[in-house]
Amino acid sequence: LRFRPIMMTTMAALLGGVPLMLGTGTGSEIRQPLGYAMVGGLIVSQALTLFTTPVVYLYLDKLSNLFSGWSRSTDEDDEEHREERSVKEAAE
């Protein structure tokens, strides 16, 4: 998985919200909540993305393996597995 472009985009947007969050001056009391919402939301969404994406891919991989096992015919699989087992037993 490549998270670098996601991280770069999030960091650019997050750093763009820091002046809104920390700014002082005329009208800053109106803009500060927007800065806090932007920065906080980007941090939470980035953390959720980085933790949930690998989990989703793992579950999809397990589901794919499950479905690929259903598509094979059982007779061919049994013969292949018997041959593999006999080779493993001979090696041991």
C-alpha positions in Angstrom: 0.0 0.0 0.0 1.2 3.4 -0.7 0.2 6.0 1.8 2.7 8.7 0.9 0.4 10.7 -1.4 -2.4 10.5 1.2 -0.1 11.7 3.9 1.3 14.5 1.8 -2.1 15.9 0.9 -3.3 15.7 4.5 -0.2 17.4 5.8 -0.5 20.2 3.3 -4.2 20.8 4.3 -3.4 20.5 8.0 -0.5 23.0 7.8 -2.8 25.3 5.9 -5.2 25.2 8.8 -2.6 26.0 11.5 -2.6 29.8 10.8 -6.4 29.9 11.1 -6.1 28.0 14.4 -3.3 30.0 15.9 -4.0 33.4 14.3 -4.6 36.5 16.4 -5.9 39.8 15.1 -9.0 41.4 13.8 -11.8 38.8 13.3 -9.6 35.9 14.5 -12.3 34.8 17.0 -14.5 34.0 14.0 -11.8 32.0 12.1 -10.3 30.0 15.0 -13.1 27.5 15.3 -12.7 26.7 11.6 -9.0 26.1 12.1 -9.6 23.8 15.0 -12.2 21.9 13.1 -10.0 21.5 10.1 -6.9 20.4 12.0 -8.8 18.1 14.3 -10.8 16.5 11.6 -7.8 15.9 9.4 -5.9 14.3 12.2 -8.8 12.0 13.1 -9.5 11.1 9.5 -5.9 10.4 8.7 -5.6 8.1 11.8 -8.7 6.2 10.8 -7.5 5.8 7.3 -4.1 4.5 8.3 -5.6 2.0 10.7 -8.6 0.8 8.8 -7.3 0.5 5.3 -4.9 -2.4 6.0 -7.7 -4.2 7.9 -10.1 -3.9 5.0 -7.5 -5.2 2.6 -6.8 -8.2 4.9 -10.5 -9.1 5.1 -10.9 -8.7 1.3 -7.9 -11.0 0.8 -9.4 -13.6 3.1 -12.7 -13.3 1.3 -11.0 -13.6 -2.1 -9.1 -16.7 -0.9 -12.4 -18.2 0.3 -14.1 -17.6 -3.0 -11.1 -18.9 -5.0 -11.3 -22.2 -3.1 -15.0 -22.6 -4.1 -14.3 -22.2 -7.8 -11.9 -25.3 -8.1 -13.3 -28.8 -8.6 -12.9 -31.0 -5.6 -11.6 -34.1 -7.5 -8.6 -32.3 -9.0 -7.8 -30.7 -5.6 -7.9 -34.1 -3.8 -5.5 -35.6 -6.3 -3.1 -32.7 -6.1 -3.2 -32.7 -2.3 -2.6 -36.4 -2.2 0.5 -36.0 -4.4 1.7 -33.1 -2.4 1.2 -35.1 0.9 3.1 -38.1 -0.5 6.0 -36.0 -1.6 6.1 -34.3 1.8 6.0 -37.6 3.6 8.7 -39.0 1.4 10.9 -36.0 2.2 10.4 -36.4 5.9 
